[in-house]
Amino acid sequence: MNFIKGTLSLFLMTTSLLSLGQTINYEQRAMEHFFDSIFYSEYPKASDIQFSGLTSERVSQFGFLNPCFGEGRIPEIYTKLETAARNKQLVKPSRVDLSEFDEIIFKKRRAKSRLKLELAQAVAVDGYYYVELDITVRVHSLDAYYLKINEVGDLVDWCKTAIIY
């Protein structure tokens, strides 16, 4: 009986500690997923990248998104994402911890040949967080990555689209 009480109290303490405002930085999680599973296969010769370490002051521009989350011509998710992005109150840029990314060097200034990274603020829709991560490859050309992350911070899906402007 004491074992059951002890196990139950440990479970309740753990559950209450986890729910005490342990917030997840979805932009940080997007960076981790991007560098863990996407960056090195997409940019195998890159050794450094321009990034300030802060999220952008803008939210994602989901209008550029090619249909990759959902099925059909224009899935309902795009309308929801665009509306949520437009309605989101912008917050001050948040810092991303770059110390765990050992294999890439982050620079504040851009050299001609260096890639540039911009990380937009996450947008929440239907229990998922969508984060746009842009890599400027050349002048007037960028690769836009959209990462879909669940509430616990796991990568659910991602897609890439190229934008020429």
Secondary structure, DSSP 8 states (H G I E B T S, - for coil): -HHHHHHHHHHHHHHHHHTTT----HHHHHHHHHHHHTHHHH-TT--EEE--SB--SSB--GGG--S-SSSSSS-HHHHHHHHHHHH-------B---TT--SSEEESS--TT-EEEEE-B-EEETTEEEEEEEEEEETTEEEEEEEEEETTS-EEEEEEEEEE-
